[in-house]
Structure formats: structure tokens, C-alpha cells
Amino acid sequence: MRHLRNISKLGRNCGHRKAMLVNLACSLLEHGQIKTTVNRAKETRKMVDALITYAKKGDDHNRRLAAAKMKINTPSDKAQGKKAILDKLFGEIAERFAQRPGGYTRIIRLGHRVGDCAQYCMIQLVEGGAPVSKKKAAPAAEATVEAEAKAE
């Protein structure tokens, strides 16, 4: 039984899986969207949401936590790309999602991959700002305009 086993192993050992997820998360933060399989996207979403939450808090402790999660502990010549992504995360992306309480990514299914028929998808960062309310405010505004027109 798989009680309390919340991660998907993705057919890899522990070190390979962690490195792959870090690379997927960095690519998503750098480019805004990537194409991958559905299972990888679901696991990547967990890491990216945690990184953006660290970035929204914005202090030095959370920057160090994000750097540790992104595995920025290699020599400087190898980690230059990741440091730029970390700066982008704590600058541009943190400002973009400052008003949003969660749900920073979206998964769009694209069908099956040609080579191995795996479920293929695109994971992307959603637009910034507060989430859109599902209530329709426009009809109420039109009703007040019509009421004012009748009153005149």
C-alpha cells in the first residue's frame, strides 16, 4: 500500500529525479512555459509553487531556502545561469504574483507524444495579479446605467 507516499518516482532514482525536477523548474521560471509529460509537470508544479512563495516573502532567509531548493551550491562557473534565474524569481516574478494567493502554474494537455505515446502537456506560469472572480460584475453595472437613463 502507498499510504503517505506523495511523490511520483518518475522511473528514476532519487538523485536523478531531484536534478531533473530542478532543471524543469529553472526552465519554467526562465522561459515562462515548457512542454513535458503530465506526470513531470505535476511534480514540477509543486516545486515552482514553493519557489514563488519563497520569492513573495522576499527576505534573505527565503532567498537562501530557494537557492538550496534550486541546488545553487556548485562552482560559480556552473551555477551562473541559475543565479540569474534566482534574481529573476525574486525580482520580476515575485512582483508579478504579489497579489495572487496561490495557483501560479497551469497545465494544458496537448495529447499524446508521437514517439512513445506518453501524455504530453504544456506547463506555464499564469498571468500575474489577483485571480479573476467568477462573479459577473458587468451586468450589474449595465443595470445601473439603464436605471439612470430611465430616471432622466
Helices and strands as residue ranges (DSSP letters): H 14-31, E 33-37, H 38-57, H 60-69, H 80-88, I 89-93, H 94-96, E 105-112, E 119-125, H 138-151
